[in-house]
Amino acid sequence: MRRIARMLREDDGMATTEYALVTVAAAAFAGLLIAIIRSGEVRELLLGVIRSAFG
């Protein structure tokens, strides 16, 4: 019983878990952004902004 209680109190590996979760969330967010940017409406909007900035 003491062993289980000690294991629950220890947080070794917690940082690694947090880094893994943040990495997965960042990858999911990047995938979402790529899907949004590939849509035709957003692409035209971005091209219009770029054209007005350089044109």
C-alpha positions as CSV (number, residue, x, y, z in Angstrom):
1,M,0.0,0.0,0.0
2,R,2.8,2.4,0.8
3,R,4.4,1.7,-2.6
4,I,1.2,2.7,-4.4
5,A,0.9,5.9,-2.3
6,R,4.5,6.8,-3.0
7,M,4.0,6.2,-6.7
8,L,1.0,8.5,-6.7
9,R,2.8,11.3,-5.0
10,E,5.9,11.1,-7.2
11,D,5.6,13.1,-10.4
12,D,8.6,11.8,-12.3
13,G,7.9,11.8,-16.0
14,M,5.2,14.5,-15.6
15,A,7.2,17.0,-17.7
16,T,7.6,14.4,-20.4
17,T,3.9,13.8,-20.5
18,E,3.2,17.5,-20.7
19,Y,5.7,18.0,-23.5
20,A,4.1,15.1,-25.4
21,L,0.6,16.6,-25.0
22,V,1.7,20.0,-26.1
23,T,3.4,18.5,-29.1
24,V,0.3,16.6,-30.1
25,A,-1.8,19.7,-29.7
26,A,0.6,21.8,-31.7
27,A,0.5,19.2,-34.5
28,A,-3.3,19.1,-34.5
29,F,-3.4,22.9,-34.6
30,A,-0.9,23.0,-37.5
31,G,-3.1,20.5,-39.4
32,L,-6.1,22.6,-38.8
33,L,-4.3,25.7,-40.1
34,I,-3.2,23.9,-43.2
35,A,-6.7,22.7,-43.9
36,I,-8.0,26.3,-43.5
37,I,-5.3,27.9,-45.6
38,R,-5.9,25.3,-48.4
39,S,-9.5,26.4,-48.8
40,G,-10.2,28.6,-51.8
41,E,-11.8,31.5,-50.0
42,V,-8.9,31.9,-47.5
43,R,-6.3,31.5,-50.3
44,E,-7.9,34.3,-52.3
45,L,-8.2,36.5,-49.2
46,L,-4.5,36.0,-48.4
47,L,-3.5,36.6,-52.0
48,G,-5.5,39.8,-52.0
49,V,-3.7,41.0,-48.8
50,I,-0.3,40.2,-50.3
51,R,-1.2,41.9,-53.6
52,S,-2.3,45.1,-51.9
53,A,0.8,45.1,-49.7
54,F,3.2,44.8,-52.7
55,G,1.1,46.3,-55.4
